[in-house]
Amino acid sequence: MKKAIVRYTEEHYHKLVSADNVLVSGGAKQALMVLLLAILDPKEEVIFPAPYWVSYPEMVKLAGGVPVVVTAEDGTFCPTVREITEAVGSYTKAIILNSPNNPSGTMYSRDFIAEMVEFCEKKSIYLIMDDIYNRLVFDGKSAPLCYDWLKTPLEQSKLVVINGVSKTYAMTGFRIGWAIANRELTEAMGNIQSQQTSGPSAPSQWAAVGALNGVQASVESLRLTLENNRNIMLDRLLAIPGVKVAKPEGTFYCFPDFGAYFKDSQKLANLLLQKVRVVAVPGKEFGFEGHLRLSYCGTIKDITEGLERMQWALDPNSANELYLGDRKLVRDWL
């Protein structure tokens, strides 16, 4: 498994690492959790931009740290380097960047990543790159590679890359992820993990080896499917009056703003689930109220029907009745 990850890192990151730099975990989530347990002392801070993956704050707190969220002043999903560095203080231990981003699909620019690598090297702060979606990128773009700007040798570096097979290879249930870091940190993470779960299951590791070393055509097929699904979802969302949406550059999520209808994203999500059987995740869980995270990794039929139901539920100018199979609904709650 480690040999496959070493080869994968050389091919896709253009970085030669040793097996001693690799920790294989029960998913990228465990790799990140044992990393936080290995580096954080009580009350030390971890900075990450909003919107953020829902688990970041809780994982930091579970490791005894303090989450520090940075929200862009201009209301976008991309805080500036200045906004992030101004949040750095004497207790700052790490910065987490997830690009492309869950939930927004936003991808940070090359200049942004380059400046963050340089800043963290200069300040001796851990920079944690959550790259779990870094090959699911659209419109002919590619994700910036953090190693391109790393000047410090890996063994003296505090750069950590988190990745796994769950998204790129559609292998979520196999629970295989990894971290690449300096040897001392990798050993510490391994010691913690050995007391938690011993290690990831052998059958899952063999499946992941097959994915990493096998024919890669399925990755491009998945990427193209998701890009097409994204385009369909965007078109449908923009047809709903009052909805604002930023075009996702990667992942399989969209994060539209429904604030024109509901400021409380939890109430909106509950309404859509109860009234028209559409599942969405409230934006407040990602640090952005008024938004919903929608997934476009399903079928085109699921996407179009789901958004038709949402529009019917929200747009007072749509037909008064909706049929879900043999069940007639009347919009009477707005």
LUMDO-461837 format. One record per residue (C-alpha): residue number from 1; residue in one letter; y, z, x. Coordinates in steps of 0.02 Angstrom, whole numbers, m for minus. Example, Ala and Ser with C-alpha at 12.3 -4.5 7.8 and 13.67 -1.06 7.14 Angstrom:
1_A_m225_390_615;
2_S_m53_357_684;
***
This chain:
1_M_0_0_0;
2_K_122_46_137;
3_K_81_m113_234;
4_A_120_m215_78;
5_I_288_m126_59;
6_V_330_m153_243;
7_R_296_m339_222;
8_Y_392_m343_57;
9_T_542_m258_138;
10_E_544_m382_281;
11_E_532_m530_163;
12_H_657_m476_31;
13_Y_774_m361_128;
14_H_759_m445_299;
15_K_730_m273_372;
16_L_582_m222_480;
17_V_525_m45_443;
18_S_374_58_491;
19_A_241_129_376;
20_D_310_299_430;
21_N_472_253_341;
22_V_383_225_175;
23_L_340_352_40;
24_V_233_288_m104;
25_S_254_387_m265;
26_G_201_393_m445;
27_G_343_278_m495;
28_A_518_254_m427;
29_K_569_404_m531;
30_Q_458_521_m432;
31_A_519_446_m268;
32_L_698_486_m319;
33_M_653_660_m379;
34_V_565_712_m218;
35_L_710_637_m120;
36_L_834_748_m213;
37_L_722_900_m187;
38_A_712_860_m1;
39_I_899_841_32;
40_L_990_956_m90;
41_D_1037_1136_m64;
42_P_1100_1236_m214;
43_K_1272_1181_m279;
44_E_1279_1025_m171;
45_E_1346_874_m263;
46_V_1277_701_m300;
47_I_1400_567_m354;
48_F_1357_416_m462;
49_P_1459_295_m568;
50_A_1457_286_m757;
51_P_1369_214_m849;
52_Y_1219_290_m763;
53_W_1033_300_m792;
54_V_1003_446_m910;
55_S_892_541_m788;
56_Y_1015_553_m643;
57_P_1111_708_m702;
58_E_955_802_m754;
59_M_861_762_m595;
60_V_1006_821_m488;
61_K_1017_983_m587;
62_L_829_1007_m577;
63_A_844_997_m387;
64_G_979_1131_m390;
65_G_1124_1011_m365;
66_V_1280_967_m463;
67_P_1301_793_m538;
68_V_1474_715_m518;
69_V_1509_565_m629;
70_V_1641_437_m584;
71_T_1709_329_m726;
72_A_1818_178_m691;
73_E_1999_204_m741;
74_D_2010_27_m810;
75_G_1868_57_m933;
76_T_1748_m65_m848;
77_F_1574_m26_m785;
78_C_1628_m44_m602;
79_P_1725_100_m523;
80_T_1818_52_m366;
81_V_1772_115_m193;
82_R_1932_218_m198;
83_E_1881_303_m361;
84_I_1712_350_m291;
85_T_1773_408_m121;
86_E_1909_514_m201;
87_A_1769_612_m287;
88_V_1692_656_m119;
89_G_1719_835_m65;
90_S_1649_965_53;
91_Y_1496_990_m60;
92_T_1453_806_m76;
93_K_1277_769_m13;
94_A_1236_598_m85;
95_I_1297_448_m184;
96_I_1178_352_m298;
97_L_1208_168_m337;
98_N_1100_74_m461;
99_S_1131_m113_m450;
100_P_1100_m209_m560;
101_N_1140_m63_m670;
102_N_1041_18_m809;
103_P_1111_16_m945;
104_S_1251_m112_m922;
105_G_1168_m249_m819;
106_T_1321_m246_m706;
107_M_1292_m291_m524;
108_Y_1407_m218_m392;
109_S_1489_m344_m276;
110_R_1444_m376_m95;
111_D_1612_m304_m39;
112_F_1583_m147_m141;
113_I_1409_m117_m68;
114_A_1471_m155_108;
115_E_1613_m30_94;
116_M_1500_104_21;
117_V_1373_83_163;
118_E_1512_95_291;
119_F_1593_245_206;
120_C_1430_343_190;
121_E_1386_308_372;
122_K_1556_369_428;
123_K_1550_527_321;
124_S_1363_560_354;
125_I_1326_560_167;
126_Y_1161_501_95;
127_L_1178_333_8;
128_I_1035_310_m116;
129_M_1012_132_m175;
130_D_912_122_m336;
131_D_855_m59_m321;
132_I_725_m60_m459;
133_Y_805_m213_m543;
134_N_864_m304_m387;
135_R_759_m461_m414;
136_L_797_m477_m600;
137_V_968_m558_m572;
138_F_1042_m704_m668;
139_D_1158_m855_m655;
140_G_1098_m908_m483;
141_K_1158_m746_m403;
142_S_1065_m626_m290;
143_A_1082_m440_m269;
144_P_1178_m382_m113;
145_L_1061_m308_17;
146_C_1119_m140_84;
147_Y_1036_m164_254;
148_D_1152_m311_290;
149_W_1293_m188_329;
150_L_1195_m45_405;
151_K_1255_m17_584;
152_T_1160_144_618;
153_P_976_130_668;
154_L_864_175_521;
155_E_798_331_609;
156_Q_975_402_620;
157_S_1030_334_451;
158_K_1051_422_285;
159_L_1024_263_186;
160_V_877_274_65;
161_V_812_129_m39;
162_I_713_162_m198;
163_N_608_25_m277;
164_G_445_m6_m368;
165_V_337_m129_m463;
166_S_378_m75_m640;
167_K_520_m196_m677;
168_T_498_m346_m561;
169_Y_312_m359_m597;
170_A_314_m287_m774;
171_M_198_m146_m718;
172_T_286_5_m792;
173_G_127_96_m843;
174_F_49_83_m671;
175_R_175_210_m603;
176_I_199_147_m425;
177_G_366_162_m337;
178_W_425_196_m161;
179_A_565_257_m51;
180_I_614_192_121;
181_A_705_315_232;
182_N_707_386_408;
183_R_543_462_465;
184_E_598_644_460;
185_L_658_628_281;
186_T_505_527_229;
187_E_391_663_298;
188_A_486_799_205;
189_M_475_699_43;
190_G_289_675_71;
191_N_263_861_96;
192_I_349_897_m70;
193_Q_254_762_m163;
194_S_88_821_m93;
195_Q_115_987_m182;
196_Q_170_904_m343;
197_T_43_768_m376;
198_S_m49_741_m210;
199_G_m10_555_m224;
200_P_m11_402_m337;
201_S_m179_348_m408;
202_A_m285_231_m302;
203_P_m318_101_m440;
204_S_m131_86_m472;
205_Q_m98_67_m286;
206_W_m224_m77_m275;
207_A_m143_m160_m425;
208_A_28_m144_m342;
209_V_m41_m215_m179;
210_G_m103_m364_m279;
211_A_68_m387_m357;
212_L_165_m375_m193;
213_N_46_m484_m92;
214_G_m3_m606_m228;
215_V_74_m765_m298;
216_Q_254_m728_m346;
217_A_279_m862_m480;
218_S_271_m730_m617;
219_V_430_m648_m552;
220_E_533_m805_m573;
221_S_453_m838_m742;
222_L_501_m663_m800;
223_R_677_m681_m731;
224_L_705_m847_m820;
225_T_637_m777_m983;
226_L_753_m627_m973;
227_E_903_m737_m930;
228_N_871_m844_m1084;
229_N_847_m688_m1191;
230_R_1011_m618_m1124;
231_N_1104_m776_m1175;
232_I_1034_m767_m1351;
233_M_1079_m583_m1368;
234_L_1257_m615_m1304;
235_D_1286_m756_m1428;
236_R_1225_m649_m1572;
237_L_1326_m497_m1520;
238_L_1487_m597_m1503;
239_A_1461_m657_m1682;
240_I_1480_m479_m1745;
241_P_1665_m444_m1779;
242_G_1739_m305_m1674;
243_V_1596_m292_m1549;
244_K_1643_m302_m1365;
245_V_1513_m342_m1233;
246_A_1514_m372_m1046;
247_K_1394_m507_m987;
248_P_1245_m426_m897;
249_E_1214_m498_m724;
250_G_1039_m427_m713;
251_T_909_m306_m785;
252_F_851_m328_m965;
253_Y_983_m221_m1050;
254_C_1147_m252_m1136;
255_F_1277_m116_m1166;
256_P_1396_m173_m1304;
257_D_1542_m71_m1370;
258_F_1528_m32_m1556;
259_G_1680_82_m1556;
260_A_1763_m23_m1689;
261_Y_1630_39_m1809;
262_F_1572_208_m1742;
263_K_1645_316_m1605;
264_D_1490_427_m1611;
265_S_1349_324_m1534;
266_Q_1216_447_m1589;
267_K_1267_429_m1771;
268_L_1268_240_m1754;
269_A_1096_238_m1672;
270_N_1027_351_m1810;
271_L_1100_240_m1945;
272_L_1026_81_m1872;
273_L_856_163_m1853;
274_Q_851_240_m2026;
275_K_930_99_m2126;
276_V_872_m62_m2042;
277_R_736_m3_m1921;
278_V_825_m57_m1763;
279_V_801_51_m1607;
280_A_947_74_m1487;
281_V_991_210_m1362;
282_P_1158_301_m1387;
283_G_1287_263_m1254;
284_K_1334_445_m1233;
285_E_1168_471_m1143;
286_F_1231_353_m1009;
287_G_1406_427_m999;
288_F_1492_301_m1113;
289_E_1524_350_m1293;
290_G_1539_215_m1427;
291_H_1413_101_m1341;
292_L_1229_65_m1373;
293_R_1098_9_m1248;
294_L_1000_m138_m1318;
295_S_848_m213_m1234;
296_Y_814_m400_m1230;
297_C_643_m392_m1146;
298_G_554_m427_m1311;
299_T_527_m591_m1401;
300_I_667_m705_m1460;
301_K_614_m667_m1638;
302_D_634_m480_m1608;
303_I_806_m506_m1531;
304_T_874_m621_m1666;
305_E_802_m521_m1811;
306_G_861_m356_m1737;
307_L_1038_m419_m1715;
308_E_1039_m496_m1889;
309_R_993_m326_m1959;
310_M_1128_m243_m1855;
311_Q_1260_m366_m1914;
312_W_1208_m342_m2093;
313_A_1221_m153_m2073;
314_L_1392_m158_m1990;
315_D_1488_m309_m2056;
316_P_1560_m276_m2230;
317_N_1579_m464_m2254;
318_S_1392_m497_m2239;
319_A_1279_m514_m2391;
320_N_1258_m355_m2490;
321_E_1068_m362_m2487;
322_L_939_m374_m2348;
323_Y_752_m397_m2365;
324_L_636_m313_m2240;
325_G_471_m390_m2289;
326_D_450_m350_m2474;
327_R_579_m210_m2467;
328_K_755_m243_m2529;
329_L_896_m145_m2450;
330_V_1070_m127_m2521;
331_R_1211_m80_m2403;
332_D_1283_73_m2486;
333_W_1326_190_m2343;
334_L_1482_116_m2265;
***
